[in-house]
Amino acid sequence: MFSATGTPTVNERPTRPASRRRGVRLKLDLPLLVASVSLLVFGILMVYSASWDYSYQHYQNAAFMFQRQLIWLGLGLIVAVALTVVDYHAWQKLAVPAMAFTVILLIVVLLVNEVRNNAVRTLIGGSVQPSELAKIVTVLYLSVWLYARKDQLKDVNLGLFPLSVILGVLGGLIIVQPDLSAVVTIFILGGTLFFLAGADLRQIFLLVVVALLVGAVVVQLNPTGNERISAYLPGLRDPLSAHYHVRRSLEAFSNGGWFGVGIGKSETKLTGLPVPPTDSIYAVVGEETGVFGAAILLVLYTVVLWRGLLIARRAPDGLGTLMASGLTLWIVWEAFINMAVMVNMLPFAGNALPLISAGGSNLLVTLASIGILMNISRLSIQTQEEDGRLFNSVVDLRRRYGRRRVSRAERAEKPVRAR
């Protein structure tokens, strides 16, 4: 029926389906997504700028490292999307096979003995670095293991001792490569997750003391560690006495000033800055974009830290809290080490800058970690929405029937006549 003006009557106006009215919610953490995409885009730009000369010298193809980074980026995005969809509770069944696979790869690395840059860390022509996989698998495995034994952690025989064995096996296989920064990262992640899971403070203190003592012994006996500490200490007193790598990095920051010399115009990457596309890429960032660009990176990693810890706090259960905390702290810790080394705040470590440095293994596992964080965030939002619907339903029932009233049949509305 229509009114005299030709408009539909009140009872006959078309209504939109409920699904359209609600709209589509991706249920993703938008700040984390924006920060991650920004780091990826900036990283691809910097890899292109920092790698062409290095690629030409080592692979006779100026675009080799950039093209390979794009391939790993595509693969990493597929993995990230898949892990955003897959329920993170699936890792309760996958953690043990993943750890076994990682240990096998670490053993294969030693057997194959593929030497690159005076270290044995890679497989398949330097394309795969199992020690990077060991970091994320450590977080996932320990999160599952600690969550399943959260009521037994105060018992040394069921908590601290098994944890020490797990970390010791992984650390032992990695330190002979040698990759000291990966060992330190794994031990820090293990101790942090042990603390977050509710371990006794006395056990935490004991773990820290033992780790420091073992670390001191390893540094003294390991030629690489001893050399790096010996080069680091003089650099604290006089930057001109620092490690050659650090001196060239500081030179790059000095050249860059506040706003940099421009993308692609770095000179130190052409005159001896070691491995500019990987370990030294933050120095290239400092020279080409200045203090301003370097500070932007700090802000983006701070956003990752903020959102990751917020996801951990809002996680549906303790397993999600442990996973989100561990993955977030790992990404930010890796970034902090890389940036701190370049300005001589820490001894030289040789690790990648997450989402920025060239390197397929690190890029892949970092994107996988972000995918898992997104999944935890999605399930948190979904749980909150379900709890909200349940609460609203209960409130509605109490409002309707709290006084034992019975709903009455409503009178039929009179049709609206056309005038």
Secondary structure, 3 states (H helix, E strand, C coil): CECCCCCECHHHCCCCCHHHHHCCCCCCCHHHHHHHHHHHHHHHHHHHHHHHHHHHHHHCCCCHHHHHHHHHHHHHHHHHHHHHHCCHHHHHHHHHHHHHHHHHHHHHHHHHCCEECCEECCECCCCECHHHHHHHHHHHHHHHHHHHCCCCCCCCCCCHHHHHHHHHHHHHHHHCCCCHHHHHHHHHHHHHHHHHCCCCHHHHHHHHHHHHHHHHHHHHHCHHHHHHHHHHHHHHHCHHHCCHHHHHHHHHHHHHCCCCCCCCCCCHHHCCCCCCCCCCHHHHHHHHHHHHHHHHHHHHHHHHHHHHHHHHHHCCCHHHHHHHHHHHHHHHHHHHHHHHHHCCCCCCCCCCCCCCCCCHHHHHHHHHHHHHHHHHHHHHHHHHHHHHHHHHHHHHHHHHHCCCCCCCCCCCCCCCCCC
